[in-house]
Amino acid sequence: MCMVIISNACNVYLSSSQEKMSCFMILVSISGKEYPLDVFAPQEVKFHSLDYRNVLHWKQHANSTNDQQYFVQWKVYGEKQWTNAKECHGISRLLCDLSKETSDPREWYYARVHAANSGTQSPWVLSARFNPKWETSVSPPTMKLHVTEKGIVVRLKPPRSPHRRPNGSWISVRRLQRMSFTIHLMQSDVDEETFEMEGCVKQLLISDLSPGTTYCLTAESRLHLLNRRSTRSPRACITTLRARI
């Protein structure tokens, strides 16, 4: 059970104008102890972005209770008006997907979140300024292998963003910024050779391989803007055709 207690009034003097302004220190009672309201405010409010899926995360304060609710707002840098995140109004989870609200890669954004408990609200806690193009990380591509008489054909599919075209199809990350791929060819768990592919290229033929030999491959994505690389994709193995007698 929480209740708001307004304690002694205090006086603050503004040094620039020497104007006198009254204020109050607001305390909240949690489990019989009095704390300032900010003790149950969200902690470490920050954006995490992967493939342009921009999710605001925060941590629950150690003094908060499990029935606490959170409210999220966002705005474009330079604007005065904050907008409520409709899907993150009175939620109990510690994250809010703002991909749709922050979909323009040219803009910078802010978000803020506050907690509410038994009719009491914490102060707003502000995120750092965020730009999806500069701050997003990238996933590895999806890889498919096919063997022919000429060698191994590698087909890569770029990671997709959470955004769609007007016709409903998904927009890949390579449509939002320049990217390329690195393919690692391995035999007996040892990197034998690497190959570079531009993001616009859909497949690669690896030739001059030993016949009847099993090769394993992994791939990673690279965003050119900050030379940011993904983790490697899961290993895929394939055996080349045996030599004809």
C-alpha positions, 0 to 999 in steps of 0.5 A: 500500500502506497500513499503520498505524503507532502512534507515541509515546503521549501524556498528556492531562489533563482540566482539570475533574477533573484525571484522567489519560488515555492516548492514542495518535497513529495515523499511516498510511503513504501512498506512504512518508510518514506522515500522521495518519489524518484525512488521508484522511477524507471532506471537506465532508460535507453534505446536498443536497435537491431535491424531498425527495430527500435525498442526502448528499454528500462529497469525497474527500481529496487524499491518499486512493486510488481503492480507498478505501471509504466507510461511512455512518450516520444518526440522528434528532436526539436519539437516541443510536443510529446506524443503518447505511445499508444501501445505502451500506456499503463504497461507492466513490461520493461520495454516499448517497441517504438519502431513505427514511431521512430521509422524515419532514419533521417530524424533524431528522437527522444523518448521518456517513461514514468512509473505510476503506483497507487495513484502516485506518479514518478518523474519522467525519465528521459532517454538519450537522443536516438537516431536509428540509422546511426545506432542500429545494429544488424543481424546476419543474413539468411544463407542457403547453399546449393551444389553444382558441378561448378562448385557451391552456390551461396544465396544470401537474404539480407535481414529485414526491418520491421517496416513494410511497403504500401503493398505490405511487403517487408523492407530489407535493411539494405534498402535503408542503408548500404551494407555488404556480406562476408562469407567464411568458407571452412574445412575441418573447422578451419577458416580456409577463405573469405569472400565479400559480397555487396548487398545488392548481389544475391548469390555467389559461386565458390569454385575450384573446390576439392571434389567429394569434400564437405565444406561449412560456411557462415556469413555476417552482415556489415553496415558501411556507415560505422563499419558495424558487423553482425554476429556470424550466421549459424553454420551450414555444411554441404558436400561437393560433387564427386569427380566423374570417372 
